[in-house]
Amino acid sequence: MQQTEVSKWLKAITIAVGMMGILFFVFVVPVLAEECVISYPELAFLYWPGILFTGVTGIFCYAILFQFWKVCVEIGKDNSFSLENARSFTIISRLLVVLAELWFLILLALSVKRWMNLEIAMKMILMIFIWIAVAVLTAALSHLVRKAYEMKKENELTI
């Protein structure tokens, strides 16, 4: 498969994920929030703050998708191992760490206020773990792309 084909496939997947994200944030999140209100009526006052926080999470997700789109463009230019891609992966990693920190702060605030229950806490901890795990992977990928770029530059100089 050529670079342009790979780039097209990755862009198509990125667009599909973006569209699924819109469906999730616009349609699924409010339904899940309503179910939480029904299951935990004592936490009903957190409906709108929860919707707002989910929107903030969505903004981070789309910022990450934008950075990945930039990687896809570079792959399409047959420039997979570039400083641009290494920077994009670094930005993705940092966005994920900030997202994990935000989720942790919300988890902490809800716990301090005693607005937390075990089910919500476990779900939030799982999400924090996922954000951190993907952040570590993208940081490693950034490092590998940067090293490959440096090796590519050295090889170009020796020829």
C-alpha positions as CSV (number, residue, x, y, z in Angstrom):
1,M,0.0,0.0,0.0
2,Q,1.4,3.4,-1.0
3,Q,1.7,6.4,1.3
4,T,-1.2,8.2,-0.4
5,E,-3.4,5.2,0.1
6,V,-2.5,4.9,3.7
7,S,-3.1,8.6,4.2
8,K,-6.5,8.3,2.6
9,W,-7.5,5.4,4.8
10,L,-6.3,7.2,7.9
11,K,-8.1,10.4,6.9
12,A,-11.3,8.4,6.3
13,I,-11.0,6.7,9.7
14,T,-10.4,10.1,11.3
15,I,-13.5,11.6,9.7
16,A,-15.5,8.5,10.8
17,V,-14.3,8.9,14.3
18,G,-15.1,12.6,14.2
19,M,-18.6,11.9,13.0
20,M,-19.1,9.2,15.7
21,G,-17.9,11.7,18.2
22,I,-20.5,14.2,17.2
23,L,-23.2,11.5,17.5
24,F,-21.9,10.5,20.9
25,F,-21.5,14.0,22.3
26,V,-24.8,15.4,20.9
27,F,-27.1,12.4,21.3
28,V,-25.7,9.7,23.6
29,V,-24.3,11.9,26.3
30,P,-27.6,13.6,27.1
31,V,-29.3,10.2,27.3
32,L,-26.7,8.8,29.6
33,A,-26.9,11.9,31.7
34,E,-30.7,11.5,32.0
35,E,-30.2,7.9,33.0
36,C,-27.8,9.0,35.7
37,V,-30.4,11.5,37.0
38,I,-32.9,8.7,37.2
39,S,-30.4,6.3,38.9
40,Y,-29.0,8.9,41.2
41,P,-31.7,11.6,41.8
42,E,-29.6,13.1,44.6
43,L,-27.0,14.1,42.0
44,A,-29.6,15.5,39.5
45,F,-28.1,19.0,40.1
46,L,-24.9,17.8,38.4
47,Y,-26.7,17.3,35.1
48,W,-25.7,20.5,33.4
49,P,-22.2,20.7,34.9
50,G,-21.7,17.1,33.7
51,I,-22.9,18.0,30.2
52,L,-20.5,21.0,30.2
53,F,-17.6,18.9,31.4
54,T,-18.3,16.4,28.7
55,G,-18.3,19.2,26.1
56,V,-14.9,20.3,27.3
57,T,-13.7,16.7,27.0
58,G,-15.1,16.7,23.4
59,I,-13.1,19.8,22.6
60,F,-9.9,18.0,23.7
61,C,-10.9,15.0,21.6
62,Y,-11.4,17.1,18.5
63,A,-8.1,18.9,19.1
64,I,-6.4,15.5,19.2
65,L,-8.2,14.5,16.0
66,F,-6.9,17.7,14.3
67,Q,-3.4,16.9,15.3
68,F,-3.8,13.3,13.9
69,W,-5.2,14.8,10.7
70,K,-1.9,16.8,10.4
71,V,0.0,13.5,10.7
72,C,-2.2,12.0,8.0
73,V,-1.4,14.9,5.7
74,E,2.4,14.4,6.2
75,I,2.0,10.7,5.5
76,G,0.3,11.5,2.3
77,K,3.3,13.7,1.3
78,D,5.5,10.7,1.9
79,N,6.9,12.5,4.9
80,S,6.1,10.1,7.7
81,F,9.2,10.6,9.7
82,S,9.2,14.4,10.1
83,L,9.5,16.9,12.8
84,E,5.9,18.0,12.1
85,N,4.7,14.5,13.0
86,A,6.8,14.3,16.1
87,R,5.5,17.6,17.2
88,S,1.9,16.5,16.5
89,F,2.3,13.4,18.6
90,T,3.9,15.4,21.4
91,I,0.9,17.8,21.3
92,I,-1.5,14.9,21.4
93,S,0.3,13.4,24.4
94,R,0.2,16.7,26.2
95,L,-3.5,17.2,25.5
96,L,-4.2,13.8,26.9
97,V,-2.2,14.5,30.0
98,V,-4.2,17.7,30.6
99,L,-7.4,15.8,30.0
100,A,-6.4,13.2,32.5
101,E,-5.5,16.0,35.0
102,L,-8.9,17.7,34.5
103,W,-10.7,14.4,35.0
104,F,-8.7,13.8,38.2
105,L,-9.5,17.2,39.5
106,I,-13.2,16.7,38.9
107,L,-13.0,13.3,40.5
108,L,-11.2,14.9,43.5
109,A,-13.8,17.8,43.7
110,L,-16.7,15.4,43.6
111,S,-15.2,13.2,46.2
112,V,-14.4,16.1,48.6
113,K,-18.0,17.4,48.2
114,R,-19.2,13.8,48.8
115,W,-21.1,13.8,45.5
116,M,-19.3,10.7,44.3
117,N,-20.5,7.1,44.3
118,L,-18.4,4.0,43.6
119,E,-19.8,3.4,40.1
120,I,-19.0,6.9,38.9
121,A,-15.6,6.9,40.6
122,M,-14.6,3.6,38.9
123,K,-15.7,4.9,35.5
124,M,-13.8,8.1,36.0
125,I,-10.7,6.3,37.2
126,L,-10.9,4.0,34.1
127,M,-11.1,7.1,31.8
128,I,-8.1,8.7,33.5
129,F,-6.1,5.5,33.1
130,I,-7.0,5.4,29.4
131,W,-6.0,9.0,28.9
132,I,-2.7,8.4,30.6
133,A,-2.0,5.1,28.7
134,V,-2.6,6.7,25.3
135,A,-0.6,9.8,26.4
136,V,2.4,7.5,27.2
137,L,2.0,5.7,23.9
138,T,1.9,8.9,21.8
139,A,4.8,10.3,23.7
140,A,6.8,7.2,22.8
141,L,5.6,7.4,19.2
142,S,6.7,11.0,19.1
143,H,10.2,10.0,20.3
144,L,10.4,7.2,17.8
145,V,9.3,9.5,14.9
146,R,11.9,12.1,16.0
147,K,14.7,9.5,16.1
148,A,13.7,8.1,12.7
149,Y,13.7,11.7,11.3
150,E,17.2,12.2,12.7
151,M,18.4,8.9,11.1
152,K,16.8,9.9,7.8
153,K,18.7,13.2,7.8
154,E,22.0,11.5,8.7
155,N,21.5,9.1,5.8
156,E,20.7,11.9,3.4
157,L,24.0,13.6,4.4
158,T,26.1,10.5,3.9
159,I,24.9,9.8,0.3
